[in-house]
Amino acid sequence: MTGIRSLVVFPKLLVHELTVEPRRVKATYTIVKKDGEEISNHLIYSYNAPYFDRKNAEDVNLASLMVAQVALNYGLFFEEIVFDGLFDEADRRFLTDMMENTSREILVMKFYGKNEFLLPPYDKLPLENLSRYTAASLIFKGDSFKGLPLRRRARESKEDEYVILSSGGKDSLLTYGLIREIGVPHPVFINESGRHWFTAVNAYDFYQENEPNTAKPWCNSDRIFNWMVRQMPFIKENFQNIRADIYPIRLWTVAVFLFGTLPVALRRNAGNILIGNEYDTTVKGNHHGISHYNGLYDQSKYFDNALTRFYAKKGWNIRQYSVLRSLSELLILKILVKRYPELQAHQVSCHAAHEKDGRMLPCGNCEKCRRIIGMLKALDEDPRRCGYTDEQIRKGLLALEKQGVKQLGSDAAHLYFLLHSKGLITDNEHTRKLAREHREIVSLRFDRERSSLQDIPVHIRKPLLEIYQKYSEDCVRLHDRKWHTFTPDKDFLNQPYFLMKSDEYKTT
C-alpha cells in the first residue's frame, strides 16, 4: 500500500491509566504494535498548588481532556485510539473534530509538503481526496469512573481576570503588559521538559519577582512527542540531529499547553484566556482540493472561536482570544519596546537560546534572531537590550541582505523599506527590489476573516484601541482587496461579540 492508509502502522493507541492527584495528572500512552508487543510512556502535568480532587467528577473530566490532547496528532497512524477517562458528549465531539482537522493538516503540511524528516517512499505519497482523513476509530471508555456522575454546571467568572499563556516571546510579553494596565493578569508558563523552556526563563524569573499571579505548571509532553516520533517507521532515525524550523509530525501543540492552563483559569474564576497571536497566523489554503490552515490552525482565530464555543458547552464561561490580531509582528514589537521596555528586555525569540551566567541569551544566527534584530534596528531601538551582541547585530543585518525573513510578503517588504531608508542594509539592486512601503503593516488592520473586533469581548475593546492608536499610523480595513483608512466610531466598537450559540466545532 502506497497511499494515505500506508501511514497506518499500528493497530492501537491507548491513553489510559489516568491518575488524578491534588497537584498532578498522569496518564499512560501505550502503543500496541502489529506483533502484539506493547510499549508505554507516561504523560504528566504537575502543579505547585492543589488544583484537582479525584473524587470530583469535573476535575477528573478536565484531567481526561488534558491528557488526550497529545494523541490528537496521531489519527493518521493507528487503526484505533482508546481514550479511557471521564468524558461527556461535548468532549467526544470536540476531540473527534479536532483530531480530524489535525489529521488533514498533518497530511497536507507534513506529507504533501516538504519534510526533510521523512524516509522514502513516504515523502512522495500520491494525492488522495477523502471524506475522512483520520484512519483511527475513536473509542471512549470510562470504566474506572462509573461512580462519578458528570453534570454540567454553569460557572460564574470574572470578566476582568485574564489567564495569559506565557513565554519569553514578544507576543505574550506585550499581552501581559497590556493586561497589567487594564485588567488582572494571570501569566501561566507551561514548563515543557526540553529546550523550549529556555526561551521562557528570563521572562518567568522577572514575573516571579514582580507578578504575584504567576503560575508555572510542568509538563513532559516534549518527551512524549519525541518518543512517539521514534516509533514511526517513516521518520529518519537521526531526526534529532536534523536542523529544521518544523517538527517531524506534530501540529496540535498549542492546545497541549493551553489545556494545562485551564486548571488555573477555572480555579481562579478567570473569564478570559489569552494567546498571543498576530494578524498573519490566520490563514486558509487549498492543496488540490484539500482545505487546510497552512499548519497554523492552533494559532488562528478559528481555533480561538472553536475553543470558546467548547468552553460555553462545558458551562465554564471563558472566552479565548488574542488581543493582538489586528497587529503585525513589527507593530507588536514596536508597542512592546516603546511602551514596556522593561518587559522587552526579557524577550527571547530564538530557535537555539543558550544559558550564560544564569541568563538565557539568543543564538544570533537563526532566522528568528535576524528578524528580531532587523525589526529593532528599523524601530531605532537597541537589540543589545534583549541580549544580542554588537557582532550578532552586525551579522544579523548582513544576513538579512542575503537570506530574507519568514514573513508575509507585505510585512517583509515594509521591514526592508525601513531598513533601506535608514541605511541599515546595503543600497543595491537586490535590496531596492525587496523594499516596498506598506503602511498597513504599521496600522491597525481589520477584516472579517483575520481580524475582527467581534472576536474580542466588548469591555476590552476601547482601552486596547486607545493604547494601540498611540503607536500605529492609522486604522485600516480591507474592502475589495484594498486597505482603506477609517476612524473607529461607537458602532464599530460595539459590534456584537461573535456568535457563541453554535454547537459546531468543525473546522471546514
C-alpha positions in Angstrom: 0.0 0.0 0.0 1.5 3.4 -1.0 -1.5 5.8 -0.4 -2.5 7.6 2.7 -3.5 4.4 4.5 0.1 3.2 4.3 0.6 5.5 7.2 -1.5 3.3 9.4 1.4 1.5 11.0 0.0 0.5 14.4 -3.2 -1.3 15.5 -3.9 0.7 18.7 -3.0 3.6 20.9 -4.3 3.6 24.5 -4.5 6.8 26.5 -5.3 5.1 29.8 -4.5 4.5 33.5 -5.5 8.1 34.4 -4.2 9.2 37.8 -5.6 12.4 39.4 -3.8 13.8 42.4 -4.1 17.2 44.0 -1.0 18.6 42.3 -0.5 16.2 39.4 -2.3 14.5 36.5 -0.8 11.4 34.8 -1.8 9.1 32.0 -0.1 6.2 30.3 0.3 6.2 26.5 0.6 2.7 25.2 1.3 1.7 21.6 0.2 -1.7 20.6 2.3 -3.0 17.7 1.2 -5.4 14.9 3.1 -8.3 16.6 1.2 -7.7 19.8 4.1 -6.0 21.6 3.2 -3.1 23.8 5.4 -0.1 24.7 4.4 2.6 27.1 5.3 6.0 28.4 3.7 8.5 30.8 2.4 11.9 30.1 2.4 14.2 33.2 1.2 17.6 34.2 2.3 18.8 37.6 1.5 22.0 39.6 2.9 23.7 42.6 -0.5 24.2 44.2 -3.5 21.8 44.5 -6.0 22.0 41.6 -7.6 18.6 41.5 -9.8 16.4 43.6 -10.0 12.8 42.3 -13.5 12.5 43.9 -14.8 15.5 41.9 -16.2 14.5 38.5 -15.4 17.9 37.0 -11.8 17.6 38.0 -11.5 14.1 36.6 -13.2 15.3 33.4 -10.7 18.1 33.0 -7.8 15.8 33.6 -9.1 13.4 31.0 -9.3 16.2 28.4 -5.8 17.4 29.3 -4.1 14.1 28.7 -6.0 13.5 25.5 -4.5 16.4 23.6 -1.2 14.9 22.6 -3.0 12.0 21.0 -4.8 14.2 18.5 -1.6 14.3 16.4 -1.8 10.6 15.6 -5.1 9.9 13.9 -3.4 9.0 10.6 -1.2 6.3 12.1 -3.4 4.0 14.2 -6.4 1.7 13.5 -7.9 2.6 16.9 -7.3 5.1 19.6 -8.8 4.5 23.0 -9.4 7.3 25.5 -10.0 5.9 28.9 -11.3 8.7 31.2 -14.4 10.7 32.0 -16.0 12.4 29.0 -19.3 13.9 28.0 -20.8 14.3 24.6 -19.3 17.7 24.1 -15.8 16.3 24.8 -16.3 13.4 22.4 -17.4 15.6 19.6 -14.6 18.2 20.3 -11.9 15.5 20.3 -13.2 13.8 17.2 -13.5 17.0 15.2 -10.1 18.4 16.3 -8.4 15.1 15.5 -9.9 15.1 12.0 -8.8 18.6 11.4 -5.3 17.8 12.7 -5.1 14.7 10.5 -5.8 16.7 7.4 -3.3 19.4 8.4 -0.6 16.9 9.1 -1.2 15.1 5.8 -1.0 18.3 3.7 1.8 20.0 5.6 4.0 17.0 6.6 3.5 14.5 3.8 2.4 16.5 0.8 4.7 19.4 1.7 8.5 19.5 2.1 9.6 17.5 5.1 13.3 16.6 5.5 12.5 14.1 8.3 10.6 11.6 6.0 12.0 8.4 4.6 11.2 7.3 1.0 8.6 6.4 -0.2 6.6 8.3 2.4 8.0 11.6 1.1 6.1 11.0 -2.2 2.6 9.9 -1.2 0.1 10.0 -4.1 -2.5 12.7 -3.7 -5.9 11.5 -2.4 -9.1 13.4 -1.5 -11.0 11.6 1.2 -14.2 12.3 3.1 -12.4 11.4 6.3 -8.6 11.6 6.8 -8.4 10.2 10.3 -7.8 6.5 10.0 -8.3 5.7 13.6 -11.7 4.7 15.2 -12.0 6.6 18.4 -13.1 4.6 21.5 -14.2 6.4 24.7 -14.2 4.4 27.8 -14.9 5.3 31.4 -14.8 2.0 33.3 -12.7 3.4 36.1 -15.0 6.3 36.8 -18.5 4.9 36.6 -19.2 6.1 40.1 -18.7 9.7 39.2 -21.7 11.3 37.6 -20.6 14.2 35.3 -23.1 17.1 35.3 -22.8 20.4 33.6 -22.8 23.4 36.0 -22.9 27.0 34.8 -19.8 28.7 36.3 -19.5 32.4 37.2 -16.3 34.0 36.0 -14.7 37.4 36.3 -14.5 39.4 33.1 -11.5 41.5 34.2 -9.3 38.5 35.1 -7.1 37.1 32.3 -5.0 34.0 32.1 -2.2 34.5 29.6 -0.5 31.6 28.0 3.0 32.9 28.5 6.6 32.5 27.2 9.5 34.8 26.6 8.3 35.9 23.2 7.2 39.4 22.2 3.6 38.4 21.8 3.0 37.1 25.3 5.1 39.9 26.8 3.1 42.6 25.1 -0.2 40.8 26.1 0.9 40.8 29.7 1.9 44.5 29.6 -1.4 45.5 28.1 -3.5 43.5 30.6 -1.4 44.7 33.5 -2.7 48.2 32.6 -6.4 47.4 32.0 -7.2 44.2 34.0 -5.8 41.5 36.3 -3.2 39.3 34.6 -2.5 35.7 35.5 0.6 34.6 33.5 0.8 30.8 33.1 4.1 29.4 31.9 4.0 25.8 30.9 7.4 24.4 31.8 7.8 21.9 29.0 10.6 19.4 29.6 13.1 20.2 26.9 14.9 23.2 25.4 11.7 25.0 24.7 11.7 26.3 28.3 15.0 28.2 27.6 13.0 31.0 25.8 10.8 31.5 28.8 13.3 31.6 31.7 14.2 35.3 31.6 10.6 36.4 31.5 9.5 33.9 34.1 12.2 35.0 36.5 11.1 38.6 36.1 7.4 37.7 36.6 8.3 35.7 39.7 9.7 38.8 41.3 7.1 41.2 40.1 3.8 39.4 39.4 2.2 37.5 42.3 -0.4 35.8 40.0 2.3 34.0 38.0 2.0 30.2 37.7 4.3 27.5 36.3 2.9 24.1 35.7 5.3 21.4 34.4 4.6 19.1 31.5 6.7 16.4 29.8 4.8 16.5 26.5 8.0 17.1 24.7 9.3 13.7 25.8 6.1 12.0 24.7 6.3 13.7 21.3 9.9 12.6 20.7 9.1 9.1 22.0 6.2 8.8 19.5 8.4 10.0 16.6 11.0 7.3 17.4 8.3 4.7 16.9 7.3 5.9 13.4 8.9 3.8 10.7 8.6 6.6 8.1 10.8 9.1 10.1 14.6 9.1 9.8 16.4 7.6 12.8 18.6 10.7 13.1 15.7 13.1 13.3 17.0 14.8 16.4 20.2 15.8 14.5 18.4 17.4 11.6 18.2 21.2 11.9 14.8 22.4 10.7 12.2 25.0 11.6 9.4 22.4 11.7 8.6 19.4 13.8 8.7 15.9 12.1 5.0 15.2 12.6 3.0 17.1 15.2 0.9 20.2 14.6 -1.6 20.1 17.5 0.8 21.6 20.0 -0.6 24.9 21.4 -3.7 23.0 22.8 -1.4 20.7 24.9 -0.1 23.8 26.7 -3.5 25.6 26.6 -5.3 22.8 28.4 -2.5 22.9 31.0 -3.7 26.5 31.8 -7.3 25.5 32.3 -7.0 24.3 35.9 -5.5 27.7 36.8 -8.2 29.6 34.9 -11.1 27.6 36.4 -9.8 27.7 40.0 -9.2 31.4 39.8 -12.5 32.1 38.1 -10.8 33.9 35.2 -13.2 34.8 32.4 -10.6 35.1 29.7 -7.7 33.0 28.3 -5.4 35.0 26.0 -3.0 33.6 23.4 -0.6 35.9 21.8 -1.2 35.6 18.0 -0.9 38.3 15.5 -2.6 39.1 12.2 -0.7 36.7 9.9 -1.4 33.4 11.9 -5.0 33.1 10.5 -4.5 31.5 7.0 -6.7 29.4 4.8 -5.3 27.3 2.0 -6.2 24.6 -0.5 -4.0 21.8 -1.7 -5.5 20.2 -4.8 -9.0 20.3 -3.3 -7.9 19.6 0.3 -8.7 22.6 2.6 -6.2 23.5 5.3 -4.9 26.2 7.6 -1.2 26.2 6.5 -0.3 24.3 9.7 -1.3 27.3 11.8 -4.8 26.2 12.9 -3.9 26.3 16.6 -2.6 29.8 16.2 -5.7 31.1 14.3 -8.8 32.9 15.2 -10.8 29.8 14.2 -9.1 27.9 16.9 -9.9 30.6 19.5 -13.5 30.7 18.4 -13.8 26.9 18.5 -12.4 26.7 22.0 -14.7 29.5 23.2 -17.7 27.6 21.9 -16.4 24.4 23.6 -16.0 26.3 26.9 -19.5 27.5 26.5 -20.8 23.9 26.0 -18.9 23.0 29.2 -20.5 25.8 31.2 -17.1 27.3 32.0 -18.0 30.9 30.8 -14.5 31.5 29.5 -13.6 33.4 26.3 -10.4 32.6 24.4 -8.9 35.1 22.0 -5.8 37.2 21.1 -5.7 40.9 21.8 -3.1 41.2 19.0 -5.0 40.0 15.9 -5.0 43.5 14.3 -1.3 44.0 14.8 1.6 43.0 12.5 4.7 41.5 14.0 6.5 44.8 13.6 3.8 46.7 15.3 3.7 44.2 18.2 7.4 44.7 18.7 7.1 48.5 18.4 4.4 48.8 21.1 6.3 46.4 23.4 9.7 48.1 23.1 8.3 51.7 23.2 5.7 51.2 26.0 7.1 48.4 28.0 10.9 48.4 27.6 11.4 46.7 31.0 9.4 43.7 29.6 11.1 43.7 26.2 14.5 43.4 27.9 13.4 39.8 28.7 12.4 38.8 25.2 14.0 35.6 23.8 12.8 34.9 20.3 15.3 32.3 19.1 15.4 28.7 17.9 18.6 27.9 19.9 18.8 30.0 23.0 21.6 29.2 25.5 22.5 29.9 29.1 25.3 32.2 30.2 25.8 33.5 33.7 22.3 32.5 34.8 20.6 34.3 31.9 19.2 32.9 28.6 20.7 34.5 25.5 19.7 34.3 21.8 21.9 32.5 19.4 22.1 35.5 17.0 22.2 33.2 14.0 18.8 31.7 13.3 16.0 33.2 11.2 14.1 34.4 14.2 17.1 36.2 15.5 17.9 38.1 12.4 14.3 39.1 12.1 14.2 40.5 15.6 17.5 42.3 15.1 16.2 43.8 11.9 12.9 45.0 13.4 14.5 46.5 16.4 17.0 48.4 14.3 14.2 49.6 12.0 12.4 50.9 15.1 15.5 52.8 16.2 15.9 50.5 19.2 18.9 48.7 20.5 18.9 44.8 20.2 21.6 44.7 22.9 18.7 45.3 25.5 17.5 41.8 25.0 20.9 40.1 24.8 22.3 40.5 21.3 26.0 41.4 21.0 27.4 44.0 18.6 28.8 41.2 16.4 25.5 39.4 16.3 23.8 42.6 15.3 26.3 43.2 12.5 26.0 39.7 11.2 22.2 39.7 11.5 21.9 42.8 9.3 24.2 41.3 6.7 22.2 38.0 6.8 19.0 40.0 6.1 20.5 41.2 2.8 21.2 37.6 1.7 18.7 35.3 3.3 15.5 37.2 3.9 12.9 36.6 6.6 9.8 34.3 7.1 7.0 36.9 7.0 4.1 37.7 4.8 5.3 39.4 1.6 4.0 42.9 2.7 5.5 42.6 6.2 8.9 41.7 4.8 8.7 44.4 2.1 7.9 47.1 4.7 10.7 45.9 7.0 13.2 46.1 4.1 11.8 49.5 3.2 12.6 50.8 6.7 16.0 49.2 6.8 16.8 50.5 3.4 15.6 54.0 4.1 17.6 54.2 7.3 20.8 53.0 5.6 20.9 49.8 7.7 21.4 47.5 4.8 23.4 47.9 1.6 21.8 50.0 -1.1 21.9 47.8 -4.2 19.6 46.5 -6.9 18.6 43.4 -4.7 17.7 45.3 -1.6 15.9 48.0 -3.5 13.8 45.3 -5.1 12.9 43.9 -1.7 12.0 47.2 -0.2 8.4 48.4 -0.6 6.4 50.6 1.7 3.2 49.1 3.1 1.6 51.5 5.6 -0.9 48.9 6.6 1.9 47.0 8.4 2.2 49.8 10.9 -1.6 50.4 11.1 -4.3 48.6 12.9 -5.8 46.1 10.4 -9.3 44.9 10.5 -11.0 42.4 8.2 -13.7 39.9 8.6 -11.5 36.9 8.0 -8.4 37.5 10.1 -9.0 40.4 12.4 -12.5 41.3 13.6 -13.4 43.2 16.8 -16.3 40.7 17.1 -13.7 38.2 18.3 -12.9 40.3 21.3 -15.3 41.0 24.2 -16.8 44.5 24.1 -15.5 45.5 27.5 -11.8 45.4 26.5 -12.0 47.0 23.0 -11.9 50.7 23.9 -8.9 50.6 26.3 -6.9 48.4 23.8 -7.7 50.7 20.9 -6.7 53.8 22.9 -3.2 52.3 23.5 -2.7 50.9 20.0 -3.6 54.2 18.3 -0.7 55.9 20.1 1.8 53.7 18.2 0.0 52.9 14.9 -0.1 55.0 11.8 -3.8 54.6 11.0 -6.8 52.2 11.4 -7.5 50.4 8.1 -10.0 47.8 6.9 -10.0 45.6 3.9 -12.5 46.2 1.2 -12.3 44.8 -2.4 -8.7 43.6 -1.6 -7.5 47.1 -0.7 -6.8 48.8 2.6 -8.9 51.8 3.4 -8.3 54.3 6.2 -11.2 54.8 8.6 -11.9 56.3 12.0 -13.4 53.9 14.6 -16.7 55.1 15.9 -19.1 53.9 18.6 -20.9 51.5 16.3 -17.6 49.9 15.3 -16.5 49.4 18.9 -19.9 48.0 19.9 -20.2 45.3 17.3 -21.8 42.2 18.8 -19.4 39.6 20.2 -19.0 36.6 17.9 -21.8 34.0 17.9 -21.4 31.7 20.8 -24.7 29.8 20.3 -23.3 27.5 17.6 -22.8 23.8 18.5 -20.3 23.5 15.7 -16.6 22.9 16.4 -15.9 21.8 12.8 -13.1 23.4 11.0 -14.2 23.2 7.4 
